[in-house]
Amino acid sequence: MTDFPKILMIIGGLLLVIGFFMQFIGKLPGDIIFKKGNTTVFFPIVTCIVISIVLSLILSLLGRFK
């Protein structure tokens, strides 16, 4: 039962980080948007890089606590 508070804090932290980054998805400089007529093509290059770095950091921190 002593691990339960740690798990709740980790889940809460993850939800906080995910919620924070959901506000900025698609709005970062470097994301490419082409609009022509009724067609819109979106390439979230920088957003994908940022998400990858954040997930790598979170998973490496979780790996250290085992």
C-alpha positions in Angstrom: 0.0 0.0 0.0 3.0 2.3 0.3 3.4 2.5 -3.5 -0.1 3.8 -4.1 0.6 7.5 -3.3 3.6 7.4 -5.6 1.6 5.9 -8.4 -1.1 8.6 -7.9 1.5 11.4 -8.0 3.1 10.0 -11.2 -0.3 9.7 -12.9 -1.2 13.3 -11.7 2.1 14.6 -13.0 1.7 12.9 -16.3 -1.8 14.3 -16.7 -0.6 17.8 -15.9 2.2 17.6 -18.4 -0.1 16.2 -21.1 -2.7 18.9 -20.5 0.0 21.6 -20.6 1.3 20.4 -24.0 -2.1 19.8 -25.4 -2.6 23.6 -25.4 0.4 24.1 -27.6 0.1 21.3 -30.1 0.0 22.7 -33.6 1.0 26.2 -32.5 4.7 25.8 -32.1 7.1 27.7 -34.4 8.4 25.2 -37.0 5.1 23.4 -37.5 4.2 23.6 -41.2 0.7 24.4 -42.4 -0.3 24.5 -46.1 -3.7 26.0 -46.9 -5.0 26.2 -50.4 -8.7 26.4 -51.1 -10.6 23.8 -49.1 -7.5 21.7 -48.4 -5.3 22.1 -45.4 -2.1 20.0 -44.9 -0.5 20.1 -41.4 3.0 18.8 -40.6 3.7 19.1 -36.8 7.4 18.6 -37.0 8.5 20.6 -34.0 5.6 19.3 -31.9 6.6 15.7 -32.6 10.2 16.4 -31.5 9.1 18.1 -28.3 6.7 15.3 -27.4 9.4 12.7 -28.1 11.9 14.5 -25.8 9.3 14.9 -23.0 8.3 11.2 -23.2 11.9 10.1 -23.3 12.6 12.1 -20.1 9.5 10.8 -18.3 10.3 7.2 -19.2 13.9 7.5 -18.2 12.9 9.0 -14.8 10.3 6.2 -14.3 13.1 3.6 -15.1 15.3 5.0 -12.4 12.7 4.6 -9.7 12.4 0.8 -10.2 
